[in-house]
Amino acid sequence: MNADLFEIIDLPGTPDCQLCYCEQFLKPETAERVFTSLYNHVDWQEETVTVYGKSHPAPRLTAWYGDPGAGYRYSGVVHTPTPWSDELLYLKQRIEQCTDSVYNSVLLNLYRNGNDSVGWHSDDEPELGAAPTIASLSLGETRRFLIKPTKKQQYKKQTQRNSLELHLPAGSLLLMRGRIQRLWCHSVPKEKGIDKPRINLTFRLVQINT
């Protein structure tokens, strides 16, 4: 990983977890151009989620791109990846160079305004492995990103005190490594007064069964 590019955010009590942040991975003009292109050309889908036996539209739009065979299950549905576009492939390769990691897929979330959100969760699906590296690129409107210990960790005073809130602007890159998906969870909450969209891309390495 390019240590000069990233700020290491300490997660006390869990030394095998690492949160790394780069506020300006993409220059403002590049971030704006990429946002406009993805917003207009990605095949955005409105998914249905089931909570406590009731189905309703997910409060955001999504898309899944990646290598052949890099299917991914989330929200109870297995998603088959759309082939990489040139722009997404460029972003993937650039992030791989800076993070010394390999990714074969990306989940895109479009938050249309402050009413769109994602609840508390961890990216701990079996196909991601025990300690996945996930690179999260933000474009468009700045939104809050919350991270807190999972229930298993909340009983430990040293982690209970260290819930975090980050504001992720356009062009910023957040890297989650180690066992962070096992011991911490994160969310993007609703925010009043936000009427502009945000796109988030999370690059992942999915285990492919051959």
Secondary structure, 3 states (H helix, E strand, C coil): CCCCCCEEECCCCCCCEEEEEECCCCCHHHHHHHHHHHHHHCCCECCEEEECCEEEECCCEEEEEECCCCCEEECCEEECCECCCHHHHHHHHHHHHHHCCCCCEEEEEEECCCCCCEEEECCCCHHHCCCCCEEEEEEECCEEEEEEECHHHHCCHHHHCCCEEEEECCCCEEEEEECHHHHEEEEECCCCCCCCCEEEEEEECCCCCC
